[in-house]
Amino acid sequence: MDVTLHLAQDPEADALLGRSPLAALIGMLLDQQIPMEWAFKGPATIARRMGTDDLDAHEIVTFEPETFGTLLSDKPAVHRYPGSMAKRIQQLCQYIVEHYDGDPEAIWRDAGDGRELLRRLEDLPGFGKQKAQIFLALLGKQLGVRPEGWREAAGPYGEAESFRSVADITGPESLERVRAYKQEAKAAAKSAKGTKPSAG
């Protein structure tokens, strides 16, 4: 895996995401309740604080939880909730060590089709269906991982030119389009909530 990504809008962070499957998975895991770029800068910050230029699931698992938590919470913090995210990252790495011998690329390397790959991604700690579909779309659209039926399995995120998620970010302009889409979706959900008839 060695592609150019533009998810963090930071050359060093994006270079790591493009060459490290684990960094890409961790960035996806961090992508909640904080801006997308902040989430995808996280893996590079973690690697730098670990004193390495890549991330290794075996190595992350060996950290004392408290030590790893400190690594994420040192200023500037990697996430708004560094403690709980440190725990989730270690759980993700533990799962990859146990099920894929520490090789995250094995999650998609031999997946038979899009549905199987989606199921494997959904099984990862911290990945619900939506996160799994977005990561599947990212794999297909930007990382060249395209098992049969990947677009269908990724749902709306797999649609070409959809600008719904990080899977569609290839530079500053597309980042703004994705951000605008997310804001519209959030506003629509909020107004739908407000128009619901009250119970009773």
C-alpha positions in Angstrom: 0.0 0.0 0.0 1.6 3.2 -1.1 -0.7 5.9 -2.4 -1.1 9.6 -1.9 -3.9 10.5 0.3 -5.1 14.0 1.4 -7.3 13.2 4.4 -5.2 15.1 7.0 -4.3 18.0 4.7 -0.8 17.6 6.1 2.0 16.1 4.0 3.7 14.1 6.7 0.4 12.7 8.2 -1.0 12.0 4.7 2.2 10.2 3.7 1.8 7.8 6.7 -1.9 7.2 5.9 -1.0 6.3 2.3 1.7 3.7 3.2 0.4 2.3 6.5 -2.9 0.3 6.5 -2.9 0.5 10.3 -2.5 4.3 10.3 -5.5 4.5 7.9 -7.6 2.3 10.2 -6.7 4.2 13.3 -7.5 7.5 11.5 -10.9 6.1 10.6 -11.4 5.0 14.2 -10.5 8.5 15.5 -12.9 10.1 13.0 -15.8 11.0 15.4 -16.7 14.1 17.3 -13.7 16.0 16.0 -12.9 17.6 12.6 -11.8 15.0 9.9 -8.4 16.5 9.4 -7.7 16.3 13.2 -8.7 12.7 13.2 -6.4 11.7 10.3 -3.5 13.6 11.7 -3.7 11.5 14.8 -1.8 8.4 13.5 1.3 10.5 12.6 1.2 12.2 16.0 1.0 8.8 17.7 3.9 7.5 15.6 6.0 10.5 16.3 5.4 10.2 20.1 6.3 6.5 19.9 9.6 7.5 18.2 8.8 5.6 15.0 7.9 6.4 11.4 5.2 3.7 11.1 2.6 2.0 13.4 2.7 -1.6 14.4 -0.2 -3.4 16.1 2.1 -5.7 18.1 4.0 -2.7 19.5 0.9 -0.7 20.4 -0.5 -3.7 22.3 2.6 -3.9 24.4 2.1 -0.4 25.9 0.7 -0.1 29.4 -2.8 1.3 28.9 -2.0 4.3 31.2 1.2 5.0 29.2 -0.5 4.8 25.9 -3.3 7.0 27.2 -0.7 9.7 28.2 0.8 9.4 24.7 -2.6 10.5 23.3 -3.5 13.1 25.9 -0.2 15.0 25.9 -0.8 18.5 24.4 -1.9 18.9 21.7 -4.2 15.9 22.4 -4.8 13.5 19.6 -8.6 13.5 20.2 -11.2 15.3 22.3 -11.5 12.1 24.3 -7.8 10.8 24.3 -8.3 8.3 27.2 -11.2 6.4 25.7 -9.7 6.6 22.2 -6.3 5.2 23.5 -8.3 2.3 24.9 -10.1 1.8 21.6 -6.9 1.9 19.5 -5.4 -0.8 21.7 -8.5 -2.9 21.4 -8.4 -2.6 17.6 -4.7 -3.5 17.6 -5.3 -6.5 19.9 -8.0 -7.7 17.6 -5.7 -7.4 14.5 -2.9 -9.3 16.4 -5.3 -12.1 17.4 -7.2 -12.5 14.1 -4.7 -11.3 11.5 -1.3 -11.9 13.1 -0.8 -8.2 13.4 -1.1 -7.6 9.6 -4.0 -5.1 9.0 -3.8 -5.5 5.2 -4.9 -9.1 5.7 -8.3 -7.8 6.5 -8.9 -7.0 2.9 -6.1 -8.8 1.0 -8.1 -12.1 0.5 -11.7 -10.9 1.1 -13.9 -12.9 -1.4 -16.3 -10.0 -2.2 -17.5 -6.7 -0.9 -20.0 -8.2 1.5 -17.3 -10.3 3.2 -15.0 -7.3 3.4 -17.7 -5.2 5.0 -18.4 -7.9 7.5 -14.7 -8.1 8.4 -14.6 -4.3 8.9 -17.8 -4.3 11.0 -16.2 -7.0 13.2 -13.3 -4.6 14.1 -13.6 -3.0 17.6 -14.9 0.6 17.3 -16.3 0.1 13.8 -20.0 0.2 13.4 -21.8 -0.3 10.0 -21.4 3.3 8.9 -17.7 3.5 9.7 -17.1 0.1 8.1 -18.9 1.3 4.9 -17.0 4.5 4.8 -13.7 2.7 5.2 -14.7 0.2 2.5 -15.5 3.1 0.2 -12.1 4.6 0.9 -10.4 1.3 0.1 -12.2 1.1 -3.2 -12.1 4.7 -4.3 -8.5 5.6 -3.3 -6.5 2.5 -2.2 -7.3 0.2 -5.2 -9.0 -2.5 -3.0 -12.0 -3.4 -5.1 -13.4 -6.9 -4.5 -16.5 -7.7 -6.5 -19.5 -5.8 -5.2 -17.5 -3.3 -3.1 -19.6 -0.3 -4.2 -22.9 -2.0 -3.3 -21.5 -3.2 0.1 -20.3 0.4 0.8 -23.9 1.6 0.3 -24.3 5.4 -0.5 -20.6 6.0 0.4 -19.6 3.8 -2.6 -21.4 5.9 -5.1 -19.0 7.7 -7.6 -18.7 11.5 -7.1 -20.9 11.4 -4.0 -18.8 13.7 -1.7 -20.4 12.1 1.4 -17.3 11.0 3.4 -13.5 10.9 3.8 -13.6 8.4 1.0 -14.2 11.3 -1.4 -11.6 13.7 -0.1 -8.7 14.2 -2.6 -7.8 17.8 -1.8 -9.0 21.0 -0.1 -11.9 21.5 -2.6 -13.4 18.1 -2.1 -12.8 18.4 1.7 -15.1 21.5 1.6 -17.7 19.7 -0.4 -17.7 16.8 2.0 -17.9 19.1 5.0 -20.8 21.0 3.4 -22.6 17.7 2.8 -22.2 16.6 6.4 -23.5 20.0 7.7 -26.5 19.7 5.5 -27.2 16.2 6.6 -26.8 17.2 10.3 -29.2 20.2 9.8 -31.7 17.9 8.0 -31.6 15.4 10.8 -32.0 18.1 13.4 -35.1 19.6 11.7 -36.6 16.1 11.2 -36.2 15.6 14.9 -37.9 18.9 15.7 -40.9 18.2 13.5 -41.7 14.8 15.1 -45.1 14.8 16.9 -44.7 14.5 20.6 -45.7 11.2 22.1 -48.8 11.0 24.3 
